[in-house]
Amino acid sequence: MAHHHHPYACSSINNNPFAAQFVRSCTNYRAPSSINRVLWTPSGRRLITGSQNGEFTLWNGESFKHELRIQAHDHAIRSMAWSFDDQDWISGDDGGTIRYWKSNMINVLVNESAHHESVRDLSFCRTNLKFCSCSDDTSVKIWDFERCQQEKTLTGHGWNVTSVDWHPTNSLIASGGWDSVVKLWDARSGRELCSFYDHKNWVHSVKWNRNGNWLLTASKDQVIKLYDLRAMKELRSFRGHQNKVTALAWHPLTEDYFVSGSSDGSIFHWLVGHHTPQVEIPNAHTSSYNNNSVWDLQWHPIGHMICSGSNDRTTKFWCRTGDKSQITQNQSNSAFACHMNSNFPFPCHGPPTIATTRDEGTIGSGGVGTIIPGVGIAV
């Protein structure tokens, strides 16, 4: 049961902001396995899950029915990411392999030696020219996407690197790992810009807000931290989880709203202006297994629904209070048309407005860049 703490209202999200209403649980009964990653297609019509047994499962995002299952990797899938042009996506596994896919689920390239150990996370730059990866081999790597070539290896973490995220507009990469450190890197030079040592245990997730100013981090120390890039310091700590925090997801449209998942199977909903969770779902994922960790969370592109993937072998869908009847009553395009006509500003997934060269990589990396306060480097 979800516990609500704050009567938050916002017209842009129809006065029902918290997607804490359970909708559906999906399990691949033919080959049940831990769901390590969940990834909505850019249109929001389907969801792809990546599992411990190396399989992709495609679920219909409107009827929640199983559509396709393929053996995609030879090892457990650990990471998946779409390009911003919505045409390509990539996935990484425990064997150090990165695979390239088209939107129709066709595998077009395999890089079997991308990393020496598990590829824990992947993130595209805004122009799609490059992407970055991180691994248990302690490295962060930058790749030329079209040429499928490694450009730089960023070293500095003392242990497994579990999460990486490319800044939404600049040549700046955030990473976190088992050494409890959060690092910022200049993607052009590969130079480490700064490190944050505020967490007391492993860092499981780092996520940039779309505003480009806030960086959210989650740790085994049960604390979520928010850093402000403009001041280069911690802005706030969020406490409430009783076990390690394993997953984070910013809302795609509402700037100050994010969701977290824990190794005890709980999912919490937060607002940046409040220290405590606004909604708690203590048993969002629960089973007879010893580990009910929520491994991944991802919002539907228009923000009315969130999906969670867990070690309990289920994929679960959650919607805003009051939306469940609309979704379940008419599981068709009309349900989504209803949401898209209800004051939703659409997320920007189109091509960048600033032309860049291959060497520049991302917006803001050439000519006039953004100065990071306290660092004095244009990124």
C-alpha positions in Angstrom: 0.0 0.0 0.0 1.2 3.5 -0.8 1.5 6.0 2.0 1.1 9.7 1.0 2.7 12.4 3.0 2.2 15.6 1.1 -0.9 16.9 -0.8 1.2 18.2 -3.7 -0.7 19.7 -6.6 0.5 20.8 -10.0 -1.6 21.7 -13.0 0.9 20.2 -15.4 0.4 16.8 -14.0 -3.4 17.0 -13.4 -3.3 17.2 -9.6 -2.3 13.6 -9.4 1.4 13.8 -9.5 2.6 10.6 -7.8 2.6 7.5 -10.0 2.2 5.1 -7.0 -1.0 3.3 -8.1 -0.2 -0.3 -9.0 -1.4 -1.2 -12.5 0.1 -4.6 -13.6 2.8 -7.1 -12.9 4.4 -8.9 -15.8 6.5 -12.1 -15.7 8.1 -14.1 -18.4 7.0 -17.5 -17.1 8.8 -19.5 -19.8 12.2 -18.2 -18.5 11.8 -16.3 -15.2 14.8 -14.4 -14.3 15.9 -11.2 -12.5 14.9 -8.0 -14.4 18.0 -5.9 -14.4 17.0 -3.2 -16.9 13.7 -1.7 -18.2 13.6 0.6 -21.2 10.6 2.3 -22.8 10.6 2.7 -26.6 10.7 6.4 -27.5 7.0 6.3 -28.5 6.0 4.8 -25.2 4.0 2.0 -27.0 6.3 -0.8 -25.8 8.7 -1.6 -23.0 11.9 -3.7 -23.3 13.2 -5.6 -20.3 16.8 -7.0 -20.0 17.2 -10.0 -17.8 19.8 -12.0 -15.9 19.5 -14.8 -18.4 20.5 -12.5 -21.3 17.0 -12.2 -22.8 15.1 -9.2 -24.0 11.3 -9.3 -23.5 9.1 -6.9 -25.3 5.9 -5.9 -23.6 3.0 -3.9 -25.0 2.9 -0.6 -23.1 -0.9 -0.3 -23.6 -2.2 -3.8 -23.0 0.8 -4.9 -20.9 0.8 -8.2 -22.9 3.9 -10.1 -23.9 4.9 -9.6 -27.6 8.4 -10.9 -28.1 11.3 -12.7 -26.3 14.8 -13.0 -27.8 18.1 -14.4 -26.5 20.0 -11.2 -27.0 23.2 -11.7 -24.9 25.3 -14.7 -23.8 25.5 -13.1 -20.3 23.3 -11.2 -17.9 22.1 -7.9 -19.4 23.2 -5.0 -17.2 22.7 -1.8 -19.3 20.5 -0.4 -22.1 20.2 3.1 -23.6 18.3 4.7 -26.5 20.0 7.3 -28.7 18.3 10.7 -28.8 17.2 10.3 -32.5 15.1 7.3 -31.4 16.6 5.1 -34.2 19.2 3.2 -32.4 19.9 1.7 -28.9 22.7 -0.2 -27.2 23.0 -2.8 -24.5 25.8 -4.2 -22.3 26.3 -7.4 -20.4 28.3 -9.2 -17.7 30.8 -10.5 -20.3 31.9 -7.0 -21.2 30.1 -7.0 -24.5 28.2 -4.0 -26.0 25.6 -4.7 -28.7 24.1 -2.2 -31.2 20.4 -2.5 -32.1 18.0 -0.8 -34.5 14.5 0.3 -33.4 13.1 -2.9 -34.9 15.1 -5.1 -32.5 17.6 -6.1 -35.2 21.2 -6.5 -33.8 23.5 -4.7 -36.2 26.9 -4.9 -34.4 28.6 -6.7 -31.5 31.7 -5.4 -29.7 32.7 -8.4 -27.6 35.8 -6.7 -26.1 34.3 -3.3 -25.0 35.3 -4.0 -21.4 37.1 -6.6 -19.5 34.3 -7.1 -17.0 30.6 -6.3 -16.7 29.2 -3.2 -18.6 27.2 -1.7 -15.8 25.8 1.4 -17.5 25.6 3.3 -20.8 24.6 6.8 -21.7 24.5 8.8 -25.0 25.6 12.3 -25.5 22.8 14.7 -26.8 24.1 14.7 -30.4 24.2 10.9 -30.6 27.8 11.1 -32.0 29.2 9.5 -28.9 28.2 7.5 -25.9 29.9 6.4 -22.7 30.1 3.2 -20.8 31.3 2.1 -17.3 32.4 -1.2 -16.0 33.4 -3.4 -13.1 36.9 -3.1 -14.7 37.0 0.3 -12.9 37.0 2.3 -16.2 34.7 4.7 -17.9 35.0 4.7 -21.7 34.0 7.2 -24.4 33.0 5.7 -27.8 32.4 7.1 -31.3 29.0 5.7 -32.0 29.0 5.6 -35.8 32.6 4.3 -36.1 32.2 2.0 -33.2 35.6 3.0 -32.0 36.8 3.6 -28.5 38.1 7.2 -28.1 39.1 7.6 -24.5 39.4 5.6 -21.3 38.8 7.5 -18.1 40.6 6.1 -15.1 40.4 7.3 -11.5 37.8 5.1 -9.7 39.4 2.7 -7.3 36.8 0.0 -7.7 33.8 -1.1 -9.9 32.1 1.8 -11.7 28.4 1.1 -11.5 26.7 4.1 -13.0 27.4 6.8 -15.7 25.4 9.6 -17.1 26.2 12.1 -19.9 25.2 15.7 -19.1 22.0 16.7 -21.1 23.7 19.6 -22.9 27.5 19.7 -22.2 30.6 17.6 -22.6 30.4 16.5 -19.0 30.1 12.9 -17.6 29.2 11.9 -14.1 30.1 8.5 -12.7 29.8 6.7 -9.4 31.1 3.4 -8.1 32.0 1.0 -5.3 34.7 3.3 -4.1 31.9 5.5 -2.8 33.0 8.4 -5.0 31.1 10.5 -7.5 33.3 11.9 -10.2 32.8 14.5 -13.0 34.8 14.2 -16.2 35.5 16.5 -19.2 34.4 14.3 -22.1 36.6 16.2 -24.6 39.9 15.8 -22.8 39.1 12.8 -20.6 40.3 14.8 -17.6 38.8 14.3 -14.2 37.3 17.6 -13.1 36.3 16.9 -9.5 35.3 14.2 -7.0 32.6 14.2 -4.3 33.3 12.0 -1.3 30.1 12.5 0.6 28.7 9.0 0.4 29.7 6.5 3.0 29.3 3.4 0.9 29.0 2.2 -2.7 27.3 4.6 -5.2 24.7 2.7 -7.2 23.3 5.4 -9.4 24.0 8.9 -10.8 21.4 10.8 -12.7 21.4 14.3 -14.3 18.2 16.3 -14.1 17.1 17.6 -17.5 17.7 21.2 -16.3 21.4 20.4 -16.3 22.0 21.9 -12.9 21.2 19.0 -10.6 22.9 15.7 -10.2 21.2 13.0 -8.1 23.2 10.1 -6.6 22.1 7.0 -4.7 24.1 4.8 -2.4 24.4 1.6 -0.3 24.5 4.0 2.7 20.7 4.4 2.2 21.1 8.1 1.4 20.2 10.0 -1.8 22.2 13.1 -2.4 21.5 16.1 -4.7 24.4 18.2 -6.0 24.1 21.6 -7.6 26.5 22.0 -10.5 26.4 25.8 -10.3 27.8 25.8 -6.7 29.7 22.5 -7.1 28.5 21.2 -3.8 25.8 19.0 -2.1 22.5 20.7 -2.0 20.4 18.2 -0.1 20.4 14.7 1.4 17.2 12.5 1.3 16.8 9.9 3.9 14.0 7.4 4.4 15.1 4.1 2.8 16.0 1.3 5.3 18.3 -0.5 2.9 20.7 0.4 0.1 19.2 2.6 -2.7 19.6 0.8 -6.0 17.7 2.8 -8.6 16.8 6.5 -9.4 14.6 8.1 -12.0 13.8 11.8 -12.5 10.4 12.6 -13.9 10.7 13.5 -17.6 8.6 16.7 -17.3 8.3 17.8 -13.6 11.7 19.2 -12.7 11.6 18.6 -8.9 10.1 15.1 -8.8 12.0 11.8 -8.7 11.6 8.2 -7.7 13.9 5.8 -6.0 14.1 2.0 -5.5 15.8 -0.1 -2.8 17.2 -3.5 -2.3 14.3 -4.3 0.1 11.8 -3.9 -2.7 10.5 -0.5 -1.8 9.8 2.4 -4.1 9.7 6.0 -2.8 8.5 9.2 -4.5 10.3 12.5 -3.6 10.2 16.2 -4.2 13.4 18.2 -4.1 12.0 20.8 -1.7 11.3 18.1 1.0 13.7 16.0 2.9 11.3 13.1 3.4 9.6 10.9 0.8 6.1 12.1 -0.3 4.9 8.6 -1.1 6.3 5.3 0.2 5.5 1.9 -1.3 7.3 -0.4 1.2 6.6 -3.7 -0.6 6.5 -2.7 -4.3 8.4 -5.8 -5.1 8.2 -8.8 -2.8 8.6 -12.6 -3.2 10.1 -15.7 -1.6 13.5 -14.8 -3.0 16.1 -13.4 -0.5 16.7 -10.4 -2.7 13.8 -8.2 -3.9 16.1 -5.4 -5.1 14.5 -2.8 -7.5 17.2 -2.8 -10.1 15.8 -0.2 -12.5 13.1 2.4 -12.8 12.0 4.3 -15.9 9.3 6.8 -16.7 7.0 6.5 -19.6 8.0 9.3 -22.1 4.9 11.5 -21.2 5.3 10.9 -17.5 2.0 9.5 -16.4 3.4 6.0 -15.7 6.6 4.4 -14.4 8.0 0.9 -14.7 10.1 -1.0 -12.3 12.3 -4.1 -12.8 13.3 -6.2 -9.9 15.3 -9.2 -8.7 11.9 -10.8 -7.8 11.6 -11.5 -11.6 8.7 -9.2 -12.2 8.2 -6.1 -14.2 5.6 -3.8 -12.7 3.7 -0.8 -14.0 2.6 2.1 -11.8 0.4 5.1 -12.7 -0.9 8.3 -11.1 -3.9 8.0 -8.7 -7.0 8.2 -10.8 -5.4 7.1 -14.0 -5.6 3.3 -13.4 -9.2 3.1 -14.5 -8.5 4.9 -17.8 -5.5 2.7 -18.5 -7.1 -0.6 -17.6 -10.6 0.2 -19.0 -9.3 1.0 -22.4 -5.9 -0.5 -23.0 -5.5 1.1 -26.4 -4.2 4.2 -28.1 -7.2 6.2 -26.8 -5.9 5.8 -23.3 -2.7 7.5 -24.3 -4.4 10.1 -26.4 -6.3 11.1 -23.2 -3.0 11.8 -21.4 -1.4 13.5 -24.3 -4.2 16.0 -24.5 -4.1 16.9 -20.8 -1.6 19.8 -20.5 1.5 17.6 -21.0 4.4 19.5 -22.4 6.2 17.0 -24.6 9.7 15.9 -23.8 12.3 17.0 -26.4 13.7 14.0 -28.2 14.4 15.8 -31.5 17.7 16.6 -32.9 19.8 19.3 -31.2 19.5 22.8 -32.5 23.2 23.5 -32.4 25.3 21.8 -35.1 28.4 20.1 -33.9 31.3 18.3 -35.5 32.4 14.8 -34.7 35.3 16.0 -32.6 33.2 18.4 -30.6 30.9 15.6 -29.5 28.1 17.5 -27.6 26.4 20.8 -27.4 28.5 23.4 -25.8 31.8 21.7 -26.3 33.1 24.1 -29.0 33.4 27.9 -29.1 31.5 29.3 -26.1 31.0 26.7 -23.5 29.5 26.6 -20.0 31.8 27.5 -17.2 31.5 25.2 -14.2 31.9 27.4 -11.1 34.8 26.4 -9.0 36.4 24.5 -11.9 36.9 27.2 -14.5 36.7 24.9 -17.5 34.5 25.3 -20.5 32.6 22.0 -21.1 
